[in-house]
């Protein structure tokens, strides 16, 4: 199968790409390589792991004049990479025309709950306009198998209970980021209804693991602990998260990619559905910090702070729908996941200690 993976230099995108290549798929990755120095350092290191060590050069002026030149992987003959923003209405259709994909995994997005309040337009441009541009390309080039990233944040602050997919209809997002992801789900459903695109949305729950985002708690806390700096503990530690190891996210995503939506099995005969992917085992923030301390061999200095705007107290996935369809239930519990994350963090592969 020939698959487009958007956000291929991102945390989940890199892992999905690696998995698809390992099983024999042909993958074309795109990413706009947006980010400051640390984010870009991590993105280029992820691409180097996929055999694209020269991606940073694409940001130079000579590449901007011809951003449709692809870099081939040096050791994976079935992978190549384009510098492209999914909101680019000229470049993205041209890539679709050249490559003729069979399926799309859309992981490109502006991420982060707190940052969405600082630059809401950037989130609308990437998460909403970008998705519409992508779906238009799928419509024009007859790509009918689309998997796209949503988020557990669409449930808002729904309380300390397992959340089923249908609960989103009665929940209100409490951040701009969450609102863009809920809009994505509604837009994808419209494209499924109008044009027959078989689309599957994935509500990820607090993903962590090797190569994780530098702005999320695992990397933020690990770097601070390792370098003897204080960590910021919001709501004085009274937060509970359904931490989901990245390998479980990959397995669930690929199983759904391999099982496209069928109209006669979806609500209203529309080939669109949404699934939670979470560990189903929420953990208090204090336990998470203790596991990091144990695996890094150092104690954390804690700065207790109030709740942040747009944050939620609890996340907790019910993944029974995913299990019923695919037979898969995420199963990497936090102690094992943190051990594997810390092993990578302390290794030479981590460019951001």
N, C-alpha and C positions, 0 to 999 in steps of 0.2 A: 504494500500500500504506500502511496506517496502522500505525505502529510505535511501541511504547513503548520509550524509551531510559531506563533507570535509571542513576543517577550522571551525569546530563546536564550537571552543572556541573563534573564531573571532567575530567581531562586528556584521556583517550581519548574519554569520553562527549561532550564538546563537539565534538571533531573528527568523530566519527561522526554526530552530529546535523546538523552543518553540511553534511556530504557528502550525507546522505539528503535534506535539504531542497533542496539544489542540483539534485538529479535529479528532484524533483517529488513525493517522498513526503510524507505528512502525519505529523508527529512530535509526540508528547506526551512531554515530559521530566519526570522527577521526580528530586529530590535532597533529602537531609535537611540540606544546607548545614552539615554538621558541620565543626568545625575551629577552630583558634585564629585570631588576628587576621590573620596572613599568609595562611594557607590560605583563610580566608573572603574576604579581599581578592581573591585570585586567582580563586576560584570565582565571585564576583559579577562580576568583570571578564570572565570567559569567557561568562557569561550575557548580559552587556551586548553582547558580540560577536554574540550570537544575537538581539538585539533585546529583551532583558529587563533593562533598566537598574535596575529597582526591586526586585530579588530580595531584597536585604538587609532591606527593610521587612517581609518575611514572617516574620522572626524576632522582630518586635515582638509584644507581648501580643495586640493586636487580631487578628493573623493566627493566633495559636496557638488561639484560640477557634473558628476556622473554617479549618482548614488545607486544606480541600478547595476553596477558592476558587483558581481558576487565573489566572495572569497571561498574557495574550496577547503575542506578540512585536509590537514596534512596526513592524517592517519585513518580517516573514516571516509571511504570513497563514496558513500551514500549520503553525505551531508555537505551542504554549502550554506553560506550566510550572506544576507543582504542587510545593509544599513537602511532602515525604512521605518517611518512612523505609520501606524495603521490609519491615522487620520489623513494621510497624504492621498488626495483624490486623483493625483496623476500617477504616482509611482506604484501604489498598491495594485491598481488594475493591470498595469504593465507586467508586474510580477506574476499575477494570476494568468495573464495571457501566455507568458513564456513557459510557465512551469506546469500548468494543467494538473491541479491537485485533485486527489480523490477524497480528502478529508481535511478538516481544519481544527486545530486545538488553539483557541484564543486565550492566551494568558497575559497579553499586553494590557497594561492598565497603569494609571497613576494610583499608587497604593498608599495607605496610611490614614487612619481616622483623624488624628489630631492635625496633621498637615493640611487636610482638606478644608479646614476652616480658614487657613491662611491664604490659600490660592484656589478658590472654588472653580474659577474658570478653567484652570488647567485640568481639573478632574472632569468637568463637562466635556472639554475638547477630546481628552483621551478616552474616557470610559464610555461616553455616550456617542459623540460624533465619530470616534474611532470605530466603535462597534457597528454603527450604521454603515459606515464606509465598507467595512469588512463584509457585512451581510449583503450589501449591494453587489460586491464582487462575487460572492457565492451565488447570488441570483443570476448574474450575467454569465458566469462561467460554469453554471450547472453543478456546483458543489453542494451536495445535499446532506452531508454528514458533518455537523458542526458541534463541537464541544466547547463551552466557554466558561470562564471563571466568574462566579458570583461570589458571595461572601456570607458568612454567618451573621455579619453585622446587619443584614436586612431584618433580623428579628428584633432589633432594638434592645431595650432592657427588659426582656420578657420574663425575667425571674428565674429562680433556682429550680428548674425542671427540664427534663429532656424535651427538646423541640422537634416536632415533626414538620415536614415540608409544608403542610397545609396551614400551619400556624402563622406563616408570614402574612396571610390575608387579613389577620386581625392585629398585626404588630406594626408599629410605626418606627421607621429608622430614626436614629437620634444624631446622625452626622451626615454631612454632605457626601462623604465617600459612600456611606450606606445607601443614601438616596440614589446615587448614580448606579449602584449595583442592582437595586430594585428596578430602576428604569430599564437596565439592560435586560432583565428577565422579561419584562412586558414587551419590549421591542422585539426580542427574539421570538416570543410567542406570536406576535403579529406577522413576522416574516414566515414563520411556520404555517400559519393559517392562510396567508395570501399566496405564498409561492411554493409551499410544500417542502421547505428546507427542514430537514430532520435535526432539531437542535436540542441539546442537553445542557442545562445549567448546573454548575457545581458550587454548592455552598461550602466553602472550606472553613474549617474551624481551627484557628490559631496554629498555623503550620510552623514547625521548627525542624532543625537538623543541619547537617553539614552544608556549607555554602549559603547559609541563611542571610536574610536581609540585615544590614547593619543598623537599621532604625527600629528593629523589633527587640523585645525583651531578652531573648536568649543571647544574642550577640552584644547588645548594650551591656547587659549584666556581666557576661563573661569577660568582656574587655575591661570593664571597670574593676572587677574583682582581680583579674590577672595583673592589672597595673596599679593596684592599691588606691583606687579612686572610689568615692562613694557612689552607690547606686540610688536612683530615685524610685522610691516605693510609693506608688499612688494609692489613694484612699487608705493610707496607713496599713496596707497589706490585705485589706478586706476585699479581695478580688478572687474570683474562681474562674479558671479557664480550662476548656476541653482541648488540651495540648495534643496536636496530631503530628506524628512523625512523618517526614516528607515521603518516605518509602510507601507508607499507607496511602497517602494522597496520590502518588503515582499509580499504584496498583488499581485503586478505585477509578481513577480517571481513564486509564487505558481499557479497563474492562467495559466502561460505558462507551468509549470510542468504538470498541469492537461490537457493541450491541446498540446500533442506532435506534432512535425512537421510531415506533411504528404507529401510524395514525389510528388503527383499529384497537390499539392497546393504550391509548392516551385519552385524557379527558376531552370530551367534545369532538373526538375524531381529529384533533390537531396534533401533528407529530412534534410536540414539544413537551419536555418534562424537566423537573428540577430535583436534584438529590443532595442531601447532606453527606459530607465526608468528614467525619470526626472520630475521635477515639472512644467516645461514649463514656469517658471516665474523668470528669472534671476534678481539678486539683487546686487547692488553695495556693496563692502566690508564695506564701512562706515555705511550703513544701518544695516548690519549684526552686526557690533560692537555696534551700538546704542541699538539694541534690547537686546544684551547680557547685556549691562550696566543696562538697565531698569529692566531686570528680576533678575539680581544679586544684584541690589541695590547699585552698586559702579561704579565709573568712571574709564575708562581705561587710563593708561599711555602709550602713543604711541611712538614707535621708528620707524621713517620713513626710509625705506630702498629701494634700487633699485630692479628692476625685477630680479628674480632668474633664473639661467639657467634651461631650461626644463619646466618652467612654461608657462601658456597661459593667455591671457588677458580676454577671455570670454568663458563661456560654456552656451549652450542654447539647450535644447532638443525639438525636435518635436516628440511627442508620438502618432501621429495619427495612426500608424500601430498597436501599442499595443492596442489602443482603438477599432480599427476596428475588431481585432480578438477576444478580450476578453471582450469588453465592459467597460474596466477599464481605467480611467485617473487619475494619481496621483493628489491629491487635498489638501494636508496639506500645507497651506501657511506658510511662514517663521515666522510671529508673533506667530502663534499657536505652530509651531514646536519648536521654541526657548523657549516658555513658558514651554512646556513639558520637554524639555531637561534641563532647569534650575531647574525645580522642582526635577528631578532626581539628578542633580549635587549637589544640596544642601541637599539631603537626606542622610540617614545613609547607603543606598545601595552603594553609590559611594565610592570606596576604595582609590581614588586618589585626594581628595581635595587638 
